[in-house]
Amino acid sequence: MAIAPERAPAAGVATLALVTAGVTGIVTSITMIGPLLVGIARDLGISVSQAGLLAAATAAPQALGSPFAGLLSDRHGRRPMIVLSFGTVGVLGFAAAIAPNFPTLAAIRFGAGLVGSLAPTSLLAAVGDLFPAERRARAMGWFNMGFSFAAIAGVPLMGVVGGAFGWRWSFATIGVALVLLAVCLWWWFPAIPPSSAADDALTTYRAVWGVDRLLPMLGANLAERSMFTMVTIYLPAFLMMAHHRSAVAVSLVLAVVAVGAIAGNLLGGWLGDRFFKPGIFVVAQLTAGMLGLALFAAPITFAAAVALAALLALANTASRPAFLAYGSELAPPRQRGALFGLIALSNQTGLVVGSAVGAAVIGSGGYRWFAAVALVQGALAAGLALPLLGPRRIG
């Protein structure tokens, strides 16, 4: 079978814009739960920690579906899987807006997570297909920038909508946005021929599991995503309860915090093109863990909390462009979707772990225990990445 050529398309900027918009939409649909927790809990008669498990209800099926999403992407093409994912999750957003109780809402979020697993894997693999090695790190930076745009625009917007009109309108709004994204991606995203239509699953994953340094990378990625998710989901509630701010006020503050994430992406892309990629990850995660400890444990003012949250976002996101580019370097071109499916599996497993651990820690020990867990997760991510610092085995 012919391998899809590694090329930079003529419409590179437009393609990157679609990739970034797609990631922004998917990440917003997951992390928008943060500023809506209090409203959902009050409306449905549950605790804030129980409402926070809605993120796990979405992330768990995404984790389970990600490896299969990679196989489907390799066999049937990137664009069909991306469009199917966005369109279906958008429709399920409308269903969530009219959910009568918590079990129904959790079931809808579970379905959205299952189908939503197709999008991140296919988008990651598409970046590897469409951009050559010398440009791929910057392209991965724009993929990861979608997380920052979700934080600076998507999540605050959903928080403002929820604060002004109610959390149900937030789900309806994200539903409209995802359906519109599906239409745009269908018309304008490049068509990439399937790369391994004739390969069976056993052959594909035998090749993928033989990749050097795969397990340390997946473990480090899982730990980093767990801390990212825990902080992202529970930071709004922390600011609302510990500093007595409204949902609308906290949503606007999150936009300020996300400036740190954007700066981190820009800094991380610059560093990734010039320095050793795994080393950047190790230093950044140790720094993020220490900042998490200070943010959630120290008796500080609201302004200081916002500043520490912005610095934490900067440190965490500075590691991502180089780390994703390193993963692309490890991926066999014929099985790129399958390998990124495993990376997406570690992403979504991290979302499950982070949301569940955050709920358990807050329920039992409060935010001081939460701060200690943030430090441990940062140190764990750095420690798991240490094997990546040595020379790679070739062949």
C-alpha positions as CSV (number, residue, x, y, z in Angstrom):
1,M,0.0,0.0,0.0
2,A,1.2,3.5,-0.8
3,I,1.9,5.7,2.2
4,A,0.2,9.1,2.4
5,P,3.0,11.6,1.5
6,E,4.3,13.9,4.1
7,R,3.6,17.3,2.7
8,A,2.6,20.8,3.7
9,P,-0.6,21.7,1.8
10,A,-0.9,24.9,-0.1
11,A,-3.7,26.0,2.2
12,G,-1.6,25.4,5.3
13,V,-3.0,28.3,7.3
14,A,-6.6,27.4,6.5
15,T,-5.9,23.8,7.5
16,L,-4.3,24.8,10.8
17,A,-7.2,27.1,11.5
18,L,-9.7,24.2,11.1
19,V,-7.5,22.0,13.3
20,T,-7.3,24.6,16.0
21,A,-11.0,25.4,15.8
22,G,-11.8,21.7,16.0
23,V,-9.7,21.1,19.1
24,T,-11.2,24.3,20.6
25,G,-14.7,22.9,20.1
26,I,-14.0,19.4,21.4
27,V,-12.1,20.6,24.5
28,T,-14.8,23.2,25.3
29,S,-17.5,20.5,25.2
30,I,-15.5,18.6,27.8
31,T,-14.1,21.3,30.1
32,M,-17.1,23.6,30.0
33,I,-18.4,21.6,33.0
34,G,-16.2,23.6,35.3
35,P,-18.1,26.9,35.5
36,L,-21.4,25.1,35.3
37,L,-20.9,22.8,38.2
38,V,-22.7,24.9,40.8
39,G,-25.7,25.5,38.6
40,I,-26.0,21.9,37.6
41,A,-25.7,20.8,41.2
42,R,-28.4,23.2,42.4
43,D,-30.8,22.4,39.5
44,L,-30.5,18.6,39.7
45,G,-30.2,18.4,43.5
46,I,-26.7,16.9,43.7
47,S,-23.4,17.8,45.2
48,V,-20.7,19.8,43.3
49,S,-18.3,16.8,43.5
50,Q,-21.0,14.5,42.0
51,A,-21.7,17.0,39.2
52,G,-17.9,17.1,38.5
53,L,-18.1,13.4,37.6
54,L,-19.9,14.4,34.4
55,A,-16.4,15.1,33.0
56,A,-15.4,11.5,33.8
57,A,-18.7,10.3,32.2
58,T,-17.5,11.9,28.9
59,A,-13.8,11.0,29.2
60,A,-14.2,7.3,30.1
61,P,-15.8,6.3,26.7
62,Q,-13.4,8.6,24.9
63,A,-10.6,6.6,26.5
64,L,-12.2,3.3,25.6
65,G,-12.9,4.4,22.0
66,S,-9.6,6.1,21.2
67,P,-7.7,3.0,20.0
68,F,-10.5,2.0,17.7
69,A,-10.8,5.6,16.5
70,G,-7.2,5.4,15.3
71,L,-7.8,2.2,13.4
72,L,-10.9,3.6,11.8
73,S,-9.0,6.8,10.9
74,D,-6.3,4.8,9.2
75,R,-8.7,2.7,7.2
76,H,-11.5,5.1,6.3
77,G,-9.7,8.5,6.2
78,R,-9.4,11.3,8.6
79,R,-12.1,13.7,7.4
80,P,-15.1,11.3,7.5
81,M,-14.3,10.4,11.1
82,I,-13.8,14.0,12.1
83,V,-17.1,15.1,10.6
84,L,-19.0,12.2,12.0
85,S,-17.7,13.0,15.5
86,F,-18.4,16.7,15.5
87,G,-21.9,16.3,14.0
88,T,-23.0,13.6,16.5
89,V,-21.6,15.3,19.6
90,G,-23.3,18.6,18.5
91,V,-26.7,16.9,18.3
92,L,-26.1,15.3,21.7
93,G,-25.4,18.8,23.1
94,F,-29.0,19.6,22.2
95,A,-30.1,16.4,24.1
96,A,-28.1,17.4,27.1
97,A,-29.9,20.8,27.2
98,I,-33.2,19.1,27.9
99,A,-32.0,16.3,30.2
100,P,-34.5,15.9,33.1
101,N,-32.1,14.5,35.7
102,F,-28.5,13.6,36.5
103,P,-28.5,10.0,35.2
104,T,-29.9,11.0,31.9
105,L,-27.4,13.8,31.5
106,A,-24.6,11.4,32.4
107,A,-25.8,8.9,29.8
108,I,-25.9,11.6,27.1
109,R,-22.4,12.7,28.0
110,F,-21.2,9.1,27.9
111,G,-22.6,8.8,24.3
112,A,-21.0,12.1,23.3
113,G,-17.6,10.9,24.7
114,L,-17.8,7.6,22.8
115,V,-18.4,9.3,19.4
116,G,-16.2,12.2,20.3
117,S,-13.2,9.9,20.6
118,L,-13.0,9.9,16.8
119,A,-12.1,13.6,16.5
120,P,-8.9,14.2,18.5
121,T,-7.2,11.1,17.2
122,S,-8.1,11.9,13.6
123,L,-7.0,15.5,13.9
124,L,-3.7,14.5,15.5
125,A,-3.0,12.0,12.8
126,A,-4.0,14.4,10.1
127,V,-1.4,16.9,11.3
128,G,1.2,14.2,11.0
129,D,0.0,13.4,7.5
130,L,-0.2,16.9,6.1
131,F,2.9,18.6,7.5
132,P,6.5,17.6,7.0
133,A,8.9,17.0,9.8
134,E,10.5,20.4,9.7
135,R,7.1,22.1,10.2
136,R,5.3,19.5,12.3
137,A,6.3,20.8,15.7
138,R,4.8,24.2,14.9
139,A,1.7,22.6,13.5
140,M,1.3,20.5,16.7
141,G,1.6,23.8,18.6
142,W,-1.4,25.1,16.8
143,F,-3.2,21.8,17.5
144,N,-2.5,22.3,21.2
145,M,-3.4,26.0,21.0
146,G,-7.0,24.8,20.7
147,F,-6.8,23.9,24.4
148,S,-5.8,27.5,25.2
149,F,-8.5,28.9,23.0
150,A,-11.1,26.7,24.7
151,A,-9.9,28.1,28.0
152,I,-9.7,31.8,27.0
153,A,-12.9,31.8,24.8
154,G,-14.9,28.6,24.8
155,V,-15.2,27.8,28.5
156,P,-15.6,31.4,29.6
157,L,-18.3,31.9,27.0
158,M,-20.2,28.8,28.2
159,G,-19.8,30.1,31.7
160,V,-21.2,33.5,30.8
161,V,-24.1,31.8,28.9
162,G,-24.8,29.5,31.9
163,G,-24.6,32.4,34.4
164,A,-26.9,34.6,32.4
165,F,-29.4,32.0,31.1
166,G,-28.8,28.7,32.8
167,W,-26.5,25.7,32.2
168,R,-28.9,24.2,29.7
169,W,-28.4,27.0,27.3
170,S,-24.7,26.4,27.5
171,F,-25.1,22.8,26.2
172,A,-27.4,24.1,23.4
173,T,-24.9,26.7,22.4
174,I,-22.0,24.2,22.2
175,G,-24.3,21.9,20.1
176,V,-24.8,24.6,17.5
177,A,-21.1,25.4,17.4
178,L,-20.1,21.7,16.9
179,V,-22.6,21.2,14.1
180,L,-21.3,24.3,12.3
181,L,-17.8,23.0,12.7
182,A,-18.8,19.7,11.2
183,V,-20.1,21.5,8.1
184,C,-16.9,23.6,7.7
185,L,-14.7,20.5,8.1
186,W,-16.7,18.6,5.5
187,W,-16.2,21.3,2.9
188,W,-12.7,22.6,3.6
189,F,-10.6,20.1,5.5
190,P,-8.2,18.2,3.1
191,A,-9.1,14.7,2.1
192,I,-6.4,12.3,3.1
193,P,-6.4,8.8,1.5
194,P,-6.5,5.9,4.0
195,S,-3.0,4.7,4.9
196,S,-3.6,1.1,6.0
197,A,-6.9,-0.1,4.6
198,A,-5.5,-3.6,4.1
199,D,-3.9,-4.0,7.5
200,D,-5.6,-6.0,10.3
201,A,-5.7,-4.8,13.8
202,L,-3.2,-7.4,15.0
203,T,-0.6,-6.3,12.4
204,T,-1.2,-2.7,13.1
205,Y,-0.8,-2.9,16.9
206,R,2.2,-5.3,16.6
207,A,4.0,-2.5,14.7
208,V,2.8,0.2,17.1
209,W,3.8,-1.6,20.3
210,G,7.2,-2.2,18.9
211,V,7.9,1.6,18.9
212,D,10.8,2.5,21.2
213,R,9.9,4.6,24.3
214,L,6.2,4.3,23.7
215,L,5.2,3.2,27.2
216,P,7.2,5.9,29.0
217,M,5.7,8.5,26.7
218,L,2.1,7.3,27.3
219,G,2.6,7.2,31.0
220,A,4.0,10.7,31.2
221,N,1.2,12.0,29.0
222,L,-1.5,10.4,31.2
223,A,0.0,11.9,34.4
224,E,0.2,15.4,32.7
225,R,-3.3,15.2,31.4
226,S,-4.6,14.1,34.8
227,M,-3.2,17.2,36.5
228,F,-4.4,19.5,33.6
229,T,-7.9,18.1,33.9
230,M,-8.1,18.2,37.7
231,V,-7.0,21.9,37.8
232,T,-9.2,22.9,34.8
233,I,-12.4,21.4,36.1
234,Y,-12.1,22.4,39.8
235,L,-10.3,25.8,39.5
236,P,-13.6,27.7,38.8
237,A,-15.3,26.1,41.8
238,F,-12.2,26.8,44.0
239,L,-12.3,30.5,43.0
240,M,-16.0,30.8,43.6
241,M,-16.0,29.2,47.0
242,A,-12.6,30.2,48.4
243,H,-12.7,33.7,47.1
244,H,-16.5,34.3,47.0
245,R,-16.8,35.1,43.3
246,S,-19.9,34.6,41.0
247,A,-19.9,32.2,38.1
248,V,-19.8,35.1,35.6
249,A,-16.9,36.8,37.4
250,V,-14.9,33.6,37.5
251,S,-15.6,32.8,33.8
252,L,-14.2,36.2,32.9
253,V,-11.1,35.6,35.1
254,L,-10.5,32.3,33.4
255,A,-10.0,34.2,30.1
256,V,-7.2,36.1,31.9
257,V,-5.7,32.9,33.2
258,A,-5.8,31.4,29.7
259,V,-3.5,34.1,28.5
260,G,-0.8,32.2,30.3
261,A,-1.7,29.1,28.4
262,I,-1.4,30.9,25.1
263,A,2.0,32.3,26.1
264,G,3.0,28.8,27.1
265,N,2.1,27.4,23.7
266,L,4.1,30.1,21.9
267,L,7.0,29.6,24.3
268,G,6.8,25.8,24.0
269,G,6.8,25.9,20.2
270,W,9.9,28.2,20.2
271,L,11.7,25.9,22.7
272,G,10.6,22.8,20.9
273,D,12.3,23.9,17.7
274,R,15.6,24.6,19.5
275,F,16.0,22.3,22.4
276,F,15.6,18.7,23.4
277,K,11.9,17.9,23.4
278,P,11.6,15.5,26.4
279,G,13.8,17.7,28.5
280,I,11.4,20.6,28.0
281,F,8.5,18.4,29.2
282,V,10.3,17.3,32.4
283,V,11.2,20.8,33.5
284,A,7.8,22.2,32.7
285,Q,5.9,19.5,34.6
286,L,8.0,19.9,37.7
287,T,7.4,23.6,37.6
288,A,3.6,23.2,37.1
289,G,3.4,20.8,40.1
290,M,5.1,23.3,42.4
291,L,2.8,26.1,41.2
292,G,-0.2,23.9,41.8
293,L,0.9,23.4,45.4
294,A,1.2,27.2,45.9
295,L,-2.1,28.0,44.2
296,F,-4.4,25.7,46.2
297,A,-2.6,25.5,49.5
298,A,-1.2,29.0,50.3
299,P,-3.5,31.6,51.9
300,I,-3.2,34.2,49.1
301,T,-5.4,37.0,47.7
302,F,-7.7,36.6,44.7
303,A,-5.3,38.5,42.5
304,A,-2.4,36.3,43.5
305,A,-4.5,33.2,42.9
306,V,-5.2,34.4,39.3
307,A,-1.5,35.1,38.7
308,L,-0.4,31.7,40.0
309,A,-3.1,30.0,37.9
310,A,-1.8,31.8,34.8
311,L,1.8,30.8,35.5
312,L,0.6,27.2,36.1
313,A,-1.1,27.2,32.7
314,L,2.0,28.7,31.1
315,A,4.3,26.0,32.5
316,N,2.0,23.1,31.7
317,T,1.2,24.2,28.1
318,A,4.9,25.0,27.4
319,S,5.5,21.2,27.4
320,R,2.8,20.2,25.0
321,P,4.0,21.3,21.5
322,A,7.4,19.6,21.8
323,F,5.9,16.5,23.5
324,L,3.3,16.0,20.7
325,A,6.0,16.6,18.0
326,Y,8.1,14.0,19.7
327,G,5.2,11.6,19.6
328,S,4.9,12.3,15.9
329,E,8.6,11.4,15.4
330,L,7.9,8.0,17.0
331,A,4.9,7.2,14.9
332,P,5.2,4.8,11.9
333,P,3.5,6.6,9.0
334,R,1.3,3.6,8.0
335,Q,0.1,3.3,11.6
336,R,0.1,7.0,12.6
337,G,-3.6,7.0,13.4
338,A,-3.2,3.9,15.6
339,L,-0.3,5.3,17.5
340,F,-2.1,8.6,18.0
341,G,-5.1,6.5,19.1
342,L,-3.0,5.2,22.0
343,I,-1.9,8.8,22.8
344,A,-5.5,9.8,22.8
345,L,-6.3,6.9,25.0
346,S,-3.7,8.2,27.5
347,N,-5.2,11.7,27.1
348,Q,-8.7,10.5,27.9
349,T,-7.6,8.2,30.7
350,G,-5.9,11.2,32.2
351,L,-9.2,13.1,32.0
352,V,-11.0,10.2,33.8
353,V,-8.3,10.0,36.5
354,G,-8.0,13.7,37.0
355,S,-11.7,14.4,37.3
356,A,-12.3,11.3,39.6
357,V,-9.2,12.0,41.8
358,G,-10.2,15.7,42.1
359,A,-13.7,14.8,43.2
360,A,-12.4,12.2,45.7
361,V,-9.8,14.6,47.1
362,I,-12.1,17.5,47.5
363,G,-14.8,15.3,49.1
364,S,-12.4,13.9,51.7
365,G,-9.7,16.4,52.3
366,G,-10.5,19.7,50.7
367,Y,-8.3,21.9,48.6
368,R,-5.2,21.5,50.7
369,W,-5.1,17.8,49.8
370,F,-5.9,18.9,46.3
371,A,-2.8,21.0,46.2
372,A,-0.6,18.1,47.4
373,V,-2.0,15.9,44.7
374,A,-1.3,18.5,42.0
375,L,2.4,18.5,43.1
376,V,2.5,14.7,43.1
377,Q,1.0,14.5,39.6
378,G,3.5,17.1,38.2
379,A,6.4,15.2,39.7
380,L,5.0,11.9,38.5
381,A,4.7,13.1,34.9
382,A,8.3,14.4,35.0
383,G,9.6,11.1,36.5
384,L,7.8,8.9,33.9
385,A,9.3,11.0,31.1
386,L,12.9,10.5,32.4
387,P,13.5,7.4,30.1
388,L,12.8,9.6,27.1
389,L,16.0,11.7,27.9
390,G,18.3,8.9,26.8
391,P,19.3,8.0,23.2
392,R,16.6,6.3,21.1
393,R,17.0,2.8,19.8
394,I,17.1,2.9,16.0
395,G,15.6,-0.1,14.1
